[in-house]
Amino acid sequence: PAQVADTAHCLYLSKEGRQEFIYWTENVSTNKEGPKLGKRVYKTDLKGKILYEIGSVAKEGSTSQKFDWTNPTDVAVAPNGDIYVVDGYGSQRVTRFDKNFKPLRTIGGRGKEHGLFNTCHGVWIKTLKGKDPEVYIADRHNDRVEVFSLELDYKRTLASDPNNPIVRNPCCFYQHKDHLYIPDLASRVTIIDGDDKLVAHLGDGKEADGKKNKPDNQTNPALFAAPHAMCVDSRGDFYVVEWVSFGRLRKFKHTPQA
């Protein structure tokens, strides 16, 4: 709709019991002519009906709550229904809510120490059989992924190694089977396994700038320029959205080895 044409940022599909819902974040409005909307998180049904909104709401009520975000970027939902929101373009805070959006804990702020962030752009609850769920946060411009318990206690970091960086500028996450996919704004998609070990770096186009006879990463179909978000379907095919001037969306088909 027109009211969120310049503010909608991410979508998160959550299966809760037998029902499915969509959570999505709204950035600060860039509309210079209309009202300054934004800074909200919504929960909707699959048809887009708003069931709950939190943030810069006009009035609080049974389905709306004021909350001081400056520019939220992503949402994730844990198996117990707890909701996690990252204020990635703003305060650099991460907040955990219960399933009814009651605030439980907030961590973060801008910085480089563990538990502080510089563009905490994405959040995901990693759930693998036989392991406790964990909160993964894409700390994009600290060039790392920070891992926390569900209570938001720090556990470990996936950082850039100068010789073989697992991530460069991670944006967000998508889990498929026993792998976690990470779109990386620095020109590639990374896949890690359940033990945080590197499985693959795909389409690395960092050095492909179209100069000195190098292929252009914005036109070469085998390379990425700036992956910003992605998802994976039930067949293993995946879809990548890139933050380029023409908003490139591409589908990649899963081709298992014989």
Secondary structure, 3 states (H helix, E strand, C coil): CHHHCCCEEEEEEEEECCEEEEEEEEEECCCCCCCCCEEEEEEECCCCCEEEEEECCCCCECCEEECCCCCCCEEEECCCCCEEEECCCCCCEEEEECCCCCEEEEEECECCCCCCECCEEEEEEECCCCCCCEEEEEEHHHCEEEEECCCCCEEEEEECCCCCCCCCCECCCEEECCEEEEEECCCEEEEECCCCCEEEEECCCCCCECCCCCCECCCCCCCCCCEEEEEECCCCCEEEEECCCCCCEEEECCCCCC
